Every structure is written in structure tokens, then in C-alpha cells.
Amino acid sequence: MAKQVVFDEIGGPEVLRIEQVELGEPGPGEVLLRVDALGLNRAEALFRSGGYFYQPSLPGSRLGYEAAGEVVALGAGVTEFAVGDQVLTAITGEMSADGVYGDALRLPAGDLVHRPGGTDPVTGAALWLSYSTAYGALVEKGGLRPGDTVLITAASSSVGVAAIQTARHLGAIPIAVTRGAAKRERLEQLGAAHVIALDEGDLLEQVAGITDGRGAQIVFDAVSGPGLADIAQAVAPGGLLIVYGWLDPRPAPLPLNWTLRVLGYNNLDVTGDPAVRRRIRHFLDAGLRAGTVAPVIDRTFDLEEIAEAHRHLESNSQIGKIVVTVDH
Ligand SMILES: NC(=O)c1ccc[n+]([C@@H]2O[C@H](COP(=O)([O-])OP(=O)(O)OC[C@H]3O[C@@H](n4cnc5c(N)ncnc54)[C@H](OP(=O)(O)O)[C@@H]3O)[C@@H](O)[C@H]2O)c1
């Protein structure tokens, strides 16, 4: 029997419960995975509370996108993995049916990628979604170049930290935005060239001061909401506003700015392309080797503490990734 985290109604972290399920043998094209660690994402808290871009199928919805583990059995026709391979999940389906929170999974081989050599399960669980989102948006879609300035909102989030490191890896200049000055020092340590704390002054004045009035070539925004009007004006002429998250669900006005290009980014669209997946793997390998890709683990929890882990996720006190470890 395997443990699986499910929920039967929309609500707070307390709706999460662990149930025992029979996974069965892997069918054709499937793999059985022992899960060693889970990476938590804001998407899962939004999904659990009904605020994600699609709704859960209830009761008994699964959740979770990111797991790191070991292949323990193969179904017929699986040739790209072997028993004992260390892997990560890179699922492109929807969470109610394919969610990965649990201690074992039966899933299509196409939903796995090999874990970069030398990464332990906790680091592995913090890699795929955050870094593929940062790399996919900034490089594949945004065309970020060395010397470009990139303004990163919610910079302490797991994607935000990955975006700081991705920009640094490329020789671009990351400006981190946080709501409170408490995270300033840590964001500087993590590679932000400048930190804008919104409780210390006006966003646009601070961006103008840092960029000599030009603005940022790319603004990478996870927040949206009413603040988008200001954020959009921080884009340099000819630059790009990438909106990839809606942490503030209120309506988001755009200013009249005729040179502004706006891109709504969905990582699942980008990572579904095998050629992009291959480039992400190479980007991660190169970054891990150079030390420029270095997942920041905020805190770990046990699987049995999954509700507590979600409470911490929603506290907004974290910097980087929250990981759940699984004992066997
Ligand atoms: N489009 C895609 O394909 C894609 C892929 C991955 C993630 N996402 C989205 O990216 C966002 C970040 O995800 P994550 O898992 O990295 O987040 P996370 O680790 O949970 O980080 C959240 C951080 O964002 C800031 N924040 C939270 N609520 C906010 C609000 N209402 N206004 C402004 N800032 C707020 C807080 O930092 P401060 O208090 O320091 O500001 C908080 O620590 C989410 O919206 C998620 O859905 C989208």
C-alpha cells in the first residue's frame, strides 16, 4: 500500500489528509516510483483553496507537481528508464488525477526526467518547476541577454530565487522586489544586484534610480493585481512584461504604454516540448556544475506534517523552497 495526500473539499491546510491506496503494477509505458522528497509550490496551496486557474475534482483530489525519487519497477515498453534510476517528476497533466504528494507513484514514463547527477532528493525536489519556469520564461520566451536588467517581483519565492540565479548565470542584472525589508539581506546574499523593499519607498522611483531612468528590459511578475499598473511602467521602452503568477487576485489594470509587450506565461505549455525539456536539462546540469543553480531550501517537513508545511507556505515568511521528505 502507498500513502497519498488527498482532499475532499476546498479549504485551508486542515482539509489535507493521508490515505492508503493500492497502486498496482505499472502498465504499458508506466513507471513505479518510490518518492523520497516533494517540492512544495504556491500552486498547490491555491489549488487546495480554490484559487488556481483550474478547479480540483472533488472528493478525493490529489495534488502536487514535484517529486524526487527512484524508479522501482517498469511497465512494458519503457526503455528510457531503468530500475534504480534517480528521477524527478515533470508532470504536464492536472493535479486532481496526477498529483504527486505521496510516498510512491505509478505514472507515465513521459512525466519523469532523470535527476541531474549528484543531486540529493531534497535538492532534486526543489529544481524542476522553479528553474524551468524561470529559465522557460526569461530565456526561451523572454530572450534575456547578458547585461539586461530584469525586475523580479515576489523575489523570495521559489521561482523568484530561481530567476535571480538564472539571470546571474546568464550575466544579466537581477533586481529583486519584496514587500518588506526583512528579506533584503538574504536576497542580496542570494545574488540580487539590487533589492527593492516596497515598505521602504515607491517602486517606480527606486527602479528609475537603479536603471538611470531607463527601466528594466524584462519585468518578471508573479503578483499581478492593482500593482500591475506600476510594474508595467517599470519596463524599459521595447522591453517585455512577463506575468506568470496572480498572487494578488484582484483586477489588474494596465497603463497606456504603447511600447509595452505583455506575455502571460504558462510553464506547462513550454515544458511539454521535448526540445525545450532537453535544453532545461542542459541548463540545470551546467548551472549545478558551475554552482550558479543552487536551490535554496527554506525548511523541510515530514510527509505526515503536510498540513503544517502548507501553513508555512502560506505564511509568506519563506525564502526559497519548502520540501517535504518521505521516510520509508
Ligand atoms: N505560470 C506558471 O507556469 C507558474 C509556474 C510556477 C509558479 N507560478 C506562480 O508563481 C508564483 C510564485 O510561486 P512560488 O511557488 O514560487 O511561491 P512561494 O514560494 O510560495 O512564494 C511566495 C512569495 O511571494 C510573495 N507574495 C505572496 N503573496 C503575495 C501578494 N499577495 N502580493 C505580493 N507578494 C506576495 C511573498 O514574498 P514577499 O512577502 O517577500 O513579497 C511570498 O514569500 C505563484 O503565483 C505561482 O502560482 C506560475
The ligand as an ORCA input file, in Angstrom:
! r2SCAN-3c Opt
* xyz 0 1
  N       2.894     30.428    -14.835
  C       3.487     29.336    -14.415
  O       3.662     28.401    -15.186
  C       3.953     29.248    -12.986
  C       4.904     28.279    -12.607
  C       5.345     28.260    -11.273
  C       4.821     29.172    -10.356
  N       3.862     30.071    -10.783
  C       3.328     31.079     -9.868
  O       4.408     31.777     -9.325
  C       4.047     32.336     -8.076
  C       5.124     32.014     -7.090
  O       5.103     30.623     -6.810
  P       6.094     30.003     -5.739
  O       5.659     28.606     -5.502
  O       7.493     30.258     -6.159
  O       5.724     30.942     -4.470
  P       6.185     30.876     -2.955
  O       7.497     30.170     -2.864
  O       5.048     30.372     -2.161
  O       6.485     32.438     -2.577
  C       5.528     33.363     -2.323
  C       6.185     34.726     -2.001
  O       5.513     35.684     -2.804
  C       5.280     36.868     -2.065
  N       3.809     37.080     -2.020
  C       2.875     36.250     -1.559
  N       1.634     36.783     -1.665
  C       1.819     37.993     -2.231
  C       0.933     39.040     -2.606
  N      -0.396     38.948     -2.422
  N       1.459     40.128     -3.130
  C       2.784     40.231     -3.320
  N       3.672     39.273     -2.995
  C       3.189     38.161     -2.446
  C       5.852     36.676     -0.683
  O       7.130     37.304     -0.639
  P       7.338     38.790     -0.044
  O       6.473     38.894      1.159
  O       8.800     38.848      0.215
  O       6.945     39.772     -1.098
  C       5.988     35.163     -0.572
  O       7.045     34.762      0.269
  C       2.670     31.758     -7.759
  O       1.684     32.702     -8.121
  C       2.576     30.544     -8.658
  O       1.255     30.183     -8.962
  C       3.443     30.113    -12.064
*
